[in-house]
Amino acid sequence: MDFIVLSLGSNIGDRGANLDQARHLLEMRGVEVLKSSSLYETEPYGISEQPDFLNRVLLVHANQTADELLKTCLQIETDMGRVRTEKNGPRIIDIDVLFYKDIVLEKEHLTLPHKGIATRRFVLQPLNEVAGHQIHPIFGKTIQELLAQCTDELQVKKYFEGEVG
């Protein structure tokens, strides 16, 4: 299966422009965006005392290995000015590899599928929009089923440009 999914998030500066720039930089590095979710405004996960995030997921095609794709994502984060100071802290951009085809692996620097998928509504909700019937290779459930069972109570809502909040 050629199912590669990235999650993008931003809560510093012009969040929407940051997500657009990250997408553009991915495409400039040969990552083809096949489908994009809507934007979702989400309460911060982990550290609540920070601005809300804008998140989206991208279904992509990449002629890179999973490790190479991760390096591309990390380089884009650096190029956009991300500085890692605290886990789950504010960030101009965050790009996570959620799925890479049907690969299941756990390395020090990369776990596939991403270990937080099933417990994070801000990932599941946009993922459900673009790939709700996709089966998680470890849990054997669809994304739609995982979303229905998710106990994360942080607010996640579709974001429309010009909204206050």
KATAHU-V648707 format. One record per pair of residues at least 4 apart in sequence whose ideal C-beta (glycine too) atoms are under 8 Angstrom apart, sorted by the first residue. I is the first residue (numbers start at 1). GAP is how many residues later the second one is. Records with the same first field share a line. If there is no record, write none. Layout:
BEGIN
I=GAP, GAP
END
This chain:
BEGIN
1=100, 101
2=59, 99
3=56, 96, 98, 99, 128, 131
4=55, 56, 57, 58, 65, 93, 95, 96, 97
5=52, 53, 54, 55, 92, 93, 94, 122, 126
6=20, 25, 51, 52, 54, 67, 89, 90, 91, 92
7=48, 49, 50, 51, 87, 88, 89, 91, 107, 116, 119, 120
8=11, 14, 15, 47, 48, 49, 50, 85, 86, 87
9=10, 33, 44, 45, 46, 82, 84, 85, 113
10=5, 8, 9, 12, 43, 44, 81, 82, 83, 84
11=4, 33, 39, 40, 41, 42, 43, 79, 80
12=6, 39, 78, 79, 80
13=4, 5, 79
14=4
15=4, 38, 39
16=4, 23, 38, 145
17=4
18=4, 36, 62, 74, 75
19=4, 20, 35, 37, 74
20=4
21=4, 59, 72
22=4, 54, 58, 71, 73
23=4, 10, 13, 35
24=4
25=4, 51, 54, 55
26=5, 7, 32, 34, 46, 47, 50, 69
27=4, 5, 6
29=43, 47
30=32, 33, 34
31=29, 30, 31, 33, 38, 41
32=28, 29, 30
33=25, 26, 27
34=24, 25, 26, 27
35=23, 24, 95, 96
36=20, 21, 22, 23, 94
37=19, 20, 21, 89, 90, 92, 93
38=18, 88, 91, 120, 121
39=15, 16, 17, 119, 120, 121
40=14, 15, 16, 82, 85, 86, 116, 117, 118, 119
41=11, 12, 13, 14, 115, 116, 117, 118, 122, 124
42=10, 11, 12, 13, 79, 80, 112, 113, 114, 115
43=5, 9, 10, 79, 111, 112, 113
44=4, 6, 7, 8, 9, 44, 110
45=43, 75, 77, 107, 109
46=41, 42
47=39, 41, 42
50=39, 40
51=39
52=113
53=69
54=105
55=67, 68, 71, 101
56=70
57=41, 66, 69, 70, 72, 73, 74
59=71, 72
62=6, 7, 10
64=4, 5, 8
65=4
66=4, 31, 34, 37, 39, 44, 46
67=4, 43
68=4
69=4, 28, 31
70=4, 27, 39, 40
71=4
72=4
73=4, 22, 23, 24
74=4, 21
75=4
76=4, 17, 19
77=5, 14, 16, 17, 18
78=4
80=12, 13
81=11
82=9, 10, 11, 12
85=4
96=18
97=13, 15, 17
98=15, 16, 19, 25, 29
99=13, 14, 15, 35
100=12
102=35
103=9
104=8, 9, 33, 34
105=5, 6, 7
106=5, 6
107=4
111=4
113=4, 23, 24, 25
114=9
116=4, 7
117=6, 7, 10, 19, 29
118=6, 18, 21, 28, 31, 32
119=31, 32, 33
120=4, 30, 32
121=4, 26, 29, 31, 32, 33, 35
122=4, 30, 32, 34
123=4
124=4, 19, 22, 23, 26
125=4, 22, 31
126=4
127=4, 5, 7, 16, 20
128=4, 15, 16, 19
131=12
132=10, 11, 12, 15
133=9, 10, 11
134=8, 9
135=5, 6, 7
136=4, 5, 6, 7, 10
139=7
141=4, 5, 8
142=4
143=4
144=4
145=4
146=4
159=4
END
